[in-house]
Amino acid sequence: MNYRHAYHAGNFADVVKHVVLSRLVEYLKQKDKAFRVIDTHAGVGRYDLSSTEAQKTGEWQGGIGRLVDAALDGPAAALLAPY
């Protein structure tokens, strides 16, 4: 399978993955002991959502695109705060 993340960066699955990861890290930071995070499947690190690849699928619009200008309050704002 040929997978290029540039076509899928910022989609709903990416948002879910990053929200869960950021919440886990925030939880681990509550402990007095040190911890290490090693990302064995990291990609480029930053993706241009205006790139040809991202614009071809437009998947980011249904993910991070929905959060960019969203007026979040209450539980949603608290959940996404670390993200």
C-alpha positions in Angstrom: 0.0 0.0 0.0 1.3 3.4 -0.9 0.4 5.9 1.8 1.4 9.6 1.8 0.2 11.5 4.8 0.2 14.8 3.0 -3.1 13.7 1.4 -4.7 13.0 4.8 -3.1 15.4 7.2 -5.5 17.2 9.5 -8.4 14.8 8.8 -10.8 13.7 11.5 -8.7 10.7 12.4 -5.6 12.9 12.8 -7.6 15.2 15.1 -8.8 12.3 17.2 -5.3 10.8 17.4 -3.7 14.2 18.5 -6.4 15.0 21.0 -6.0 11.5 22.7 -2.2 11.8 22.6 -2.2 15.3 24.1 -4.7 14.3 26.8 -2.5 11.3 27.7 0.6 13.4 27.9 -1.2 15.9 30.1 -2.3 13.1 32.4 1.2 11.7 32.6 2.5 15.2 33.5 0.5 15.0 36.7 2.8 12.4 38.2 6.0 13.2 40.0 8.0 10.7 37.9 9.6 11.4 34.6 8.3 9.8 31.4 9.5 9.6 27.8 7.4 9.8 24.6 8.9 8.2 21.5 7.0 8.5 18.3 8.0 5.6 16.2 5.7 6.6 13.3 6.2 10.3 13.0 5.9 11.8 9.6 7.2 15.2 8.4 6.0 17.0 11.5 4.2 19.8 9.8 2.0 19.6 6.8 0.9 22.5 4.6 -2.8 22.2 4.2 -2.7 24.5 1.2 -0.5 22.1 -0.6 -1.6 20.4 -3.8 -1.9 17.0 -2.0 -4.0 18.4 0.9 -6.2 20.3 -1.5 -6.7 17.3 -3.7 -8.5 15.3 -1.0 -9.7 18.2 1.2 -9.9 15.8 4.1 -8.5 18.4 6.5 -11.7 20.5 6.1 -13.7 17.7 7.9 -11.1 17.5 10.7 -9.0 20.4 11.9 -10.8 22.7 9.5 -14.0 22.3 11.6 -12.1 23.3 14.8 -10.2 26.3 13.5 -13.1 28.8 13.7 -15.4 26.8 16.0 -16.7 28.6 19.1 -16.0 25.9 21.7 -17.2 26.1 25.2 -17.7 23.9 28.2 -16.6 20.3 28.0 -15.5 20.5 24.4 -13.2 23.5 25.2 -11.7 21.7 28.2 -11.2 18.5 26.2 -9.4 20.3 23.4 -7.4 22.8 25.5 -4.1 20.8 25.5 -4.5 20.3 21.7 
